[in-house]
Amino acid sequence: MMRVGFGSTVLARGMAHGGVDGIGSYTRELMQRLALSPDLALKPFAYSGPMPPDMAASVVHAGDFQRQALMSLATGLPFRSMQKVFAGKVDLVHATDHHIPKLRGIPVVATLMDAIPLAHPEWVTYRFKRVTNELWRRSAHWAQHIITISEFSRAEIAHWFKIPEKHISVIPLGVDERWFATPAPEELERVRNQYKLPAQFFLAVGTLQPRKNIGTLIAAHRMLPPALRREAPLVVVGKAGWGCDEVVAQLKGGDGGALRWLQYVPDIDMLPILKQASALVFPSLHEGFGLPVLEAFAARVPVIASNTTAIPEVAGQGAMSVNPLIPSAWADAMRCLFLGEVDVAFMKTHGFAQAKSLSWEKTSMATRSLYAELQRRPT
């Protein structure tokens, strides 16, 4: 029986605040499936911070991350609280959420989704950015091995963190089975009425921030013929993040009904909304993976996606691929798709196959295999 300390800090904080982000979702999906492995004993841990009541009793408290990390940087010693909690009690620690400990005699594997804060510091807004980024970069070297989610991210992490690619394994994310389901007609009607959805529309999903590039998409939609814009409005789902004042102003303006902003939408309503879209439009400037593309594939919804970073790797032949910096190219793609000038059946077939090839079961199996390999290595 392998005993694994499983990092759950970001998941715990997200659940405590009522919203789980991408890293939290990864942690939750992986933890649920690994917990079913008969030869694996997961010991979830979290550093100091908000904790939902239903997790408090089952999570090992690992002390304050920043205080221990700074002490380890200054002295070279392992995390004091973590070492005390886990010495002799676990065989391996998996830091799933960028909170990577320095330990002695215990192998550490860390998941890094991407290197965006280092490659594009202008796209992050947390306090003491330079110090925080340097701490993150150095802490990555405390892990014996790195997991990431795409070949693009592996190359980017190797460059920005100065970690050899041989020490980085690619284990893609999975698509939850719920995205393959067909909502009942009454559920589709409920959502259509609740959100006042038109019969046809282009759908964009994501928190509003510069990296998501929604401003370019709005500009592209405005280039469409007026009749088409009225017939197929642009519907945006996502709460306001940062650096998005101009985009929010445009969304609130509504563009005469051609632009709709639904803001935050509960998870339960996302599939019925997606299933009714004419296409998902995903103009992001930078992604370590691009899970919404696969979720649309699973729902058999056509996708127009950026041709940059990890997105083409994830999308394969299932999406129309467009330069995210050229609004006119997005306008052309939306027009061609809406008017049936592209082979939508081909896109749906290849997209669905791509989504089927990636599951959380495969992610968990590959992760479990890596655990076994790391356990055999000397620390």
HUTA-V83551 format. One record per run of one state. SS is the DSSP state (a for helix, b for strand, c for the rest). FROM is the first residue (numbers start at 1). TO is the last residue. If there is no record, write none. Layout:
ss from to
SS FROM TO
SS FROM TO
This chain:
ss from to
c 1 1
b 2 7
c 8 8
a 9 16
c 17 21
a 22 34
c 35 39
b 40 46
c 47 52
a 53 56
c 57 59
b 60 61
c 62 64
a 65 75
c 76 79
a 80 86
c 87 91
b 92 95
c 96 106
b 107 111
c 112 115
a 116 119
c 120 120
a 121 123
c 124 128
a 129 140
c 141 144
b 145 148
c 149 150
a 151 161
c 162 164
a 165 167
b 168 170
c 171 176
a 177 180
c 181 184
a 185 194
c 195 200
b 201 205
c 206 207
b 208 208
c 209 209
a 210 212
c 213 213
a 214 222
c 223 225
a 226 231
c 232 232
b 233 237
c 238 239
b 240 240
c 241 244
a 245 257
c 258 258
b 259 263
c 264 266
a 267 275
c 276 278
b 279 282
c 283 290
a 291 298
c 299 302
b 303 306
c 307 310
a 311 315
c 316 318
b 319 322
c 323 326
a 327 338
c 339 343
a 344 356
c 357 359
a 360 376
c 377 379
